[in-house]
Amino acid sequence: MRVSLKDVAERAGVSIKTVSNVVNDYQHVTPAMRARVKAAIDELGYRPNLTARNLRKGRTGIIALAVPELGNPYFAELAGAVIDAAAEHDVTVLLDHTRGEREQEVLVSQGFRARVIDGLILSPLELEAEDLRGRDDDVPLVLLGEREYDLPYDHIAIDNVAAARTAVRHLIGRGRTRIAYLGERTDSANQPAHLRLAGWRAELTEAGLPAPDAQVGPTGGWDRGDGAEAMARMLDAGVRPDAVFAYNDLVAIGAMRVLHERGLRVPWDVAVVGFDDIAEGRFGAVTLTTISPDKQSIARLAVQSLLNRLAHPEERSGRELAAAYRLIERESTLGRR
């Protein structure tokens, strides 16, 4: 039998209204009374009727997370972190993927699920600021990722330029002087890869090392095959780096495969650093040094920002919220100094 507010009130010896105030976390309940009610809730195993609560607030209790590709381990891991963060607030997450296509990102951002969700967390690749300036959907929106927008929506990202410089600085500190970058996207100047490329170039320049275009490997995407193809093209062109900084871990893993096939040893001949800290990079024959964004922090910031907007819909100014990152050193850079 389902335990009701009335059952809890009788066990605690208080009114139903007092129990409701505690369940809804109203502030004017005394600490002693709150403890009494919570003890009764624990004893009886009471669970709030979230559907009824959300209906009273005019909400569904569902938010959406839209990412470019759920098959990408980084986005899969991020989605798990968002689901966990939302669950702490009794919120359900609806997942969607846009394939990184502008048309799909516009469709998602314009509220095609507006009757289903209370808010949207969107990680765009191709979406432009102009696509959002005309947004007439009143569903709160939080943006993730490297794209830069000057809009009234909270935006959460790590500092990609600084993170890339950290990766390159680590390689320089290991004695590497011919450091390639894999992952430039020539099809869009606004893709997030340009920030990591800028960090690569800035750190090499500051160190007095060359950063020639020949050491930049364009890719058609950011998967393992893209990294393998870019690495093979570079080697076939006679370019022989002693280190590689890859746009992400998948590109790095593809590059490491080609290096192995060409008889080049990682890390002794070529050191490799990735980006994202996906689980796959921790279990290869050579484990991967990587930049690790704090996915849990990104998820918590995103969910909390969305809930804040729901609680205060009058707020329209967008905030830039920075999440932490760190370099995790593994076998792929442990060779010579």
ZADRENSE-431865 format. One record per residue (C-alpha): x, y, z. Coordinates in Angstrom, 1 decimal. Example, Ala and Ser with C-alpha at 12.3 -4.5 7.8 and 13.67 -1.06 7.14 Angstrom:
2
{{12.3, -4.5, 7.8}};
{{13.7, -1.1, 7.1}};
***
This chain:
337
{{0.0, 0.0, 0.0}};
{{1.3, 3.4, -0.9}};
{{2.3, 5.6, 2.0}};
{{0.5, 9.0, 2.0}};
{{1.2, 12.4, 3.5}};
{{-1.5, 11.7, 6.0}};
{{0.3, 8.5, 7.1}};
{{3.5, 10.5, 7.7}};
{{1.6, 13.3, 9.5}};
{{0.0, 10.8, 11.9}};
{{3.3, 9.1, 12.6}};
{{5.1, 12.4, 13.2}};
{{2.2, 13.9, 15.1}};
{{1.9, 17.0, 12.9}};
{{-0.4, 18.4, 10.3}};
{{-0.4, 17.3, 6.7}};
{{0.5, 20.8, 5.8}};
{{3.7, 20.6, 7.9}};
{{4.7, 17.3, 6.1}};
{{4.1, 19.0, 2.8}};
{{6.3, 21.9, 3.8}};
{{9.1, 19.6, 4.7}};
{{8.7, 17.5, 1.5}};
{{8.8, 20.7, -0.6}};
{{11.8, 22.0, 1.4}};
{{10.0, 25.2, 2.6}};
{{12.3, 27.2, 4.8}};
{{10.0, 28.2, 7.6}};
{{9.9, 24.8, 9.2}};
{{11.9, 24.6, 12.5}};
{{14.9, 22.2, 12.5}};
{{13.3, 20.1, 15.2}};
{{10.1, 19.7, 13.3}};
{{11.9, 19.0, 10.1}};
{{13.9, 16.2, 11.8}};
{{10.7, 14.7, 13.2}};
{{9.0, 14.6, 9.9}};
{{12.0, 13.2, 8.1}};
{{12.3, 10.5, 10.7}};
{{8.7, 9.5, 10.0}};
{{9.3, 9.6, 6.3}};
{{12.3, 7.2, 6.7}};
{{10.4, 4.9, 9.0}};
{{7.4, 4.6, 6.6}};
{{9.4, 4.7, 3.4}};
{{7.3, 7.5, 2.0}};
{{8.1, 8.6, -1.6}};
{{6.7, 11.9, -2.9}};
{{4.3, 11.8, -5.9}};
{{6.6, 13.6, -8.3}};
{{4.0, 13.7, -11.1}};
{{1.5, 15.5, -9.0}};
{{4.1, 17.9, -7.6}};
{{5.3, 18.8, -11.1}};
{{1.8, 19.3, -12.4}};
{{1.1, 21.7, -9.5}};
{{4.2, 23.7, -10.7}};
{{3.2, 23.5, -14.3}};
{{6.2, 21.2, -15.1}};
{{6.8, 17.8, -16.5}};
{{9.9, 16.9, -14.4}};
{{11.7, 16.1, -17.6}};
{{14.7, 18.0, -19.1}};
{{16.4, 17.2, -22.4}};
{{20.1, 16.7, -23.2}};
{{21.0, 17.0, -26.9}};
{{24.5, 16.1, -28.0}};
{{26.2, 15.6, -31.4}};
{{26.7, 11.8, -31.1}};
{{25.7, 9.4, -28.4}};
{{28.0, 6.8, -30.0}};
{{31.0, 9.0, -29.0}};
{{32.3, 7.8, -25.7}};
{{32.8, 11.3, -24.4}};
{{29.2, 12.3, -25.0}};
{{28.0, 9.0, -23.6}};
{{29.9, 9.5, -20.4}};
{{28.7, 13.1, -20.2}};
{{25.1, 12.0, -20.7}};
{{25.5, 9.5, -17.8}};
{{26.9, 12.3, -15.6}};
{{23.9, 14.6, -16.5}};
{{21.4, 11.8, -15.7}};
{{23.1, 11.3, -12.3}};
{{23.1, 15.0, -11.6}};
{{19.5, 15.4, -12.6}};
{{18.4, 12.4, -10.5}};
{{19.6, 14.2, -7.4}};
{{16.8, 16.7, -8.1}};
{{14.2, 14.1, -9.0}};
{{14.4, 15.1, -12.6}};
{{14.4, 12.8, -15.6}};
{{16.6, 13.3, -18.6}};
{{15.4, 12.8, -22.2}};
{{18.4, 12.1, -24.6}};
{{18.6, 13.3, -28.1}};
{{21.4, 13.5, -30.7}};
{{21.8, 16.0, -33.5}};
{{24.6, 14.3, -35.5}};
{{26.4, 17.7, -35.2}};
{{24.2, 19.1, -38.0}};
{{23.1, 22.7, -37.9}};
{{19.6, 21.9, -39.1}};
{{19.0, 19.4, -36.3}};
{{20.6, 21.7, -33.7}};
{{18.3, 24.5, -34.8}};
{{15.3, 22.2, -34.6}};
{{16.2, 21.1, -31.1}};
{{16.9, 24.6, -29.9}};
{{13.6, 26.0, -31.2}};
{{11.6, 23.7, -28.9}};
{{10.2, 20.9, -31.0}};
{{9.7, 19.0, -27.7}};
{{8.5, 22.1, -25.8}};
{{5.4, 20.4, -24.5}};
{{7.4, 17.5, -23.1}};
{{10.3, 19.1, -21.4}};
{{11.0, 21.8, -18.8}};
{{14.4, 22.8, -20.2}};
{{17.1, 21.9, -22.6}};
{{20.9, 21.3, -22.3}};
{{22.4, 21.5, -25.7}};
{{26.0, 20.8, -26.9}};
{{26.1, 22.3, -30.4}};
{{28.8, 22.0, -33.1}};
{{27.4, 24.0, -36.0}};
{{24.7, 26.2, -34.4}};
{{25.4, 29.9, -35.0}};
{{24.5, 32.8, -32.6}};
{{22.0, 34.1, -35.2}};
{{20.1, 30.8, -35.0}};
{{19.4, 31.5, -31.3}};
{{18.9, 35.3, -31.4}};
{{15.5, 34.7, -33.0}};
{{14.5, 31.9, -30.6}};
{{10.9, 32.5, -29.5}};
{{10.7, 29.3, -27.3}};
{{10.4, 30.1, -23.6}};
{{11.9, 26.7, -22.5}};
{{15.1, 27.5, -20.6}};
{{18.3, 26.6, -22.5}};
{{21.8, 25.9, -21.3}};
{{24.7, 25.6, -23.8}};
{{27.7, 23.2, -23.4}};
{{31.0, 23.0, -25.2}};
{{33.6, 25.0, -27.0}};
{{31.4, 27.1, -29.3}};
{{31.5, 30.8, -28.2}};
{{28.2, 32.7, -28.0}};
{{27.3, 36.2, -26.7}};
{{23.7, 35.4, -25.9}};
{{21.4, 35.4, -22.8}};
{{21.9, 31.7, -22.1}};
{{24.3, 30.1, -19.6}};
{{27.3, 28.5, -21.3}};
{{29.4, 25.9, -19.6}};
{{32.8, 24.9, -21.0}};
{{36.4, 24.3, -20.1}};
{{39.1, 26.8, -21.4}};
{{40.0, 24.9, -24.5}};
{{42.9, 27.1, -25.5}};
{{44.5, 26.8, -22.0}};
{{43.9, 23.1, -21.9}};
{{45.5, 22.6, -25.3}};
{{48.5, 24.6, -24.2}};
{{48.8, 22.4, -21.1}};
{{48.9, 19.3, -23.3}};
{{51.6, 20.8, -25.6}};
{{53.6, 22.1, -22.7}};
{{53.7, 18.6, -21.3}};
{{55.1, 17.3, -24.5}};
{{57.7, 20.0, -24.7}};
{{58.6, 19.1, -21.1}};
{{59.2, 15.5, -22.3}};
{{61.8, 16.8, -24.8}};
{{59.6, 16.8, -27.9}};
{{60.2, 19.5, -30.5}};
{{58.3, 18.4, -33.6}};
{{54.8, 18.3, -32.2}};
{{51.9, 17.7, -34.7}};
{{48.2, 18.6, -34.2}};
{{45.6, 16.2, -35.6}};
{{42.0, 17.2, -35.8}};
{{41.7, 20.5, -37.7}};
{{38.3, 20.8, -39.4}};
{{38.6, 22.7, -42.7}};
{{34.9, 22.6, -43.3}};
{{34.0, 25.0, -40.5}};
{{36.2, 27.7, -38.9}};
{{33.8, 27.8, -36.0}};
{{34.2, 24.2, -35.1}};
{{35.6, 23.7, -31.5}};
{{38.8, 22.3, -33.0}};
{{40.0, 25.8, -33.8}};
{{40.4, 26.6, -30.1}};
{{42.6, 23.6, -29.5}};
{{44.6, 24.3, -32.6}};
{{45.1, 27.9, -31.4}};
{{46.4, 26.6, -28.1}};
{{48.8, 24.2, -29.9}};
{{50.1, 27.1, -32.0}};
{{50.4, 29.5, -29.1}};
{{52.4, 27.2, -26.8}};
{{54.8, 26.2, -29.6}};
{{55.4, 29.8, -30.5}};
{{56.0, 30.8, -26.9}};
{{58.5, 28.0, -26.6}};
{{60.3, 29.1, -29.8}};
{{59.4, 25.9, -31.6}};
{{58.1, 25.7, -35.2}};
{{54.4, 25.3, -35.9}};
{{54.3, 24.7, -39.7}};
{{51.1, 23.9, -41.5}};
{{52.6, 20.5, -42.5}};
{{52.4, 19.5, -38.9}};
{{48.6, 20.1, -38.8}};
{{46.5, 17.2, -39.8}};
{{43.0, 17.9, -41.1}};
{{40.2, 15.4, -40.4}};
{{36.8, 14.9, -41.8}};
{{35.5, 13.9, -38.4}};
{{36.7, 13.1, -34.9}};
{{36.6, 9.3, -34.8}};
{{39.3, 6.6, -34.7}};
{{39.3, 6.3, -38.5}};
{{39.7, 10.0, -39.0}};
{{42.8, 10.0, -36.7}};
{{44.2, 7.0, -38.5}};
{{43.8, 8.7, -41.9}};
{{45.2, 12.0, -40.8}};
{{48.3, 10.3, -39.3}};
{{48.9, 8.2, -42.4}};
{{48.6, 11.2, -44.7}};
{{51.1, 13.1, -42.6}};
{{53.6, 10.3, -42.6}};
{{53.1, 9.6, -46.3}};
{{53.9, 13.3, -47.0}};
{{57.3, 12.8, -45.3}};
{{56.4, 14.7, -42.1}};
{{57.9, 12.9, -39.1}};
{{56.7, 14.4, -35.8}};
{{58.2, 13.2, -32.5}};
{{54.9, 13.9, -30.7}};
{{51.2, 14.3, -31.5}};
{{48.5, 16.3, -29.8}};
{{45.1, 15.1, -31.0}};
{{41.8, 16.9, -30.9}};
{{40.3, 14.0, -28.9}};
{{41.1, 10.6, -27.6}};
{{39.4, 8.8, -30.5}};
{{41.6, 10.7, -33.0}};
{{44.6, 9.9, -30.8}};
{{43.8, 6.2, -30.7}};
{{43.4, 6.0, -34.5}};
{{46.8, 7.8, -34.8}};
{{48.5, 5.4, -32.4}};
{{47.3, 2.4, -34.5}};
{{48.9, 3.8, -37.7}};
{{52.1, 4.6, -35.8}};
{{52.2, 1.0, -34.6}};
{{51.6, -0.3, -38.2}};
{{54.5, 1.9, -39.5}};
{{56.9, 0.6, -36.9}};
{{57.0, 3.8, -34.8}};
{{56.9, 3.1, -31.1}};
{{54.7, 5.1, -28.7}};
{{56.0, 6.9, -26.7}};
{{59.7, 6.3, -27.6}};
{{59.5, 7.4, -31.2}};
{{56.3, 9.5, -31.0}};
{{54.6, 10.6, -27.9}};
{{50.8, 11.1, -28.0}};
{{48.3, 13.2, -26.0}};
{{44.6, 13.0, -26.4}};
{{41.6, 15.0, -25.0}};
{{38.5, 13.9, -23.2}};
{{39.7, 11.0, -20.9}};
{{37.4, 8.4, -22.2}};
{{37.5, 4.9, -20.7}};
{{38.9, 3.4, -23.8}};
{{42.1, 5.4, -23.5}};
{{42.9, 3.8, -20.1}};
{{42.9, 0.2, -21.4}};
{{44.9, 0.1, -24.6}};
{{48.2, -1.7, -25.1}};
{{49.7, 1.7, -24.4}};
{{47.5, 3.8, -22.1}};
{{46.8, 7.3, -23.3}};
{{47.9, 10.6, -21.7}};
{{45.0, 13.0, -22.0}};
{{43.3, 16.2, -21.0}};
{{40.5, 15.2, -18.6}};
{{37.5, 17.6, -18.5}};
{{35.6, 17.3, -15.2}};
{{32.5, 15.8, -16.7}};
{{30.7, 15.5, -13.3}};
{{31.3, 19.2, -12.7}};
{{30.0, 20.1, -16.2}};
{{26.9, 18.0, -15.6}};
{{26.2, 19.5, -12.2}};
{{26.7, 23.1, -13.5}};
{{24.4, 22.4, -16.4}};
{{21.6, 20.9, -14.4}};
{{21.8, 23.5, -11.7}};
{{21.8, 26.3, -14.2}};
{{18.7, 24.9, -15.9}};
{{16.9, 24.6, -12.5}};
{{17.9, 28.1, -11.6}};
{{16.4, 29.4, -14.8}};
{{13.2, 27.5, -14.1}};
{{13.0, 29.0, -10.6}};
{{13.8, 32.5, -11.9}};
{{12.5, 32.8, -15.5}};
{{12.9, 36.6, -15.3}};
{{16.7, 36.3, -15.5}};
{{17.9, 36.6, -19.0}};
{{21.6, 37.5, -18.8}};
{{23.9, 34.6, -19.9}};
{{26.7, 33.5, -17.7}};
{{30.0, 31.9, -18.8}};
{{30.7, 29.1, -16.3}};
{{34.1, 27.4, -16.4}};
{{34.5, 23.8, -15.6}};
{{37.8, 22.3, -14.4}};
{{40.2, 20.1, -16.4}};
{{43.5, 18.4, -15.7}};
{{46.3, 16.5, -17.5}};
{{46.4, 12.8, -16.8}};
{{49.8, 11.4, -17.6}};
{{49.9, 7.8, -18.8}};
{{52.2, 5.6, -20.9}};
{{51.8, 7.3, -24.2}};
{{54.1, 10.2, -23.1}};
{{56.4, 8.4, -20.6}};
{{59.4, 8.1, -22.9}};
{{62.5, 10.2, -23.1}};
{{62.8, 13.7, -21.7}};
***
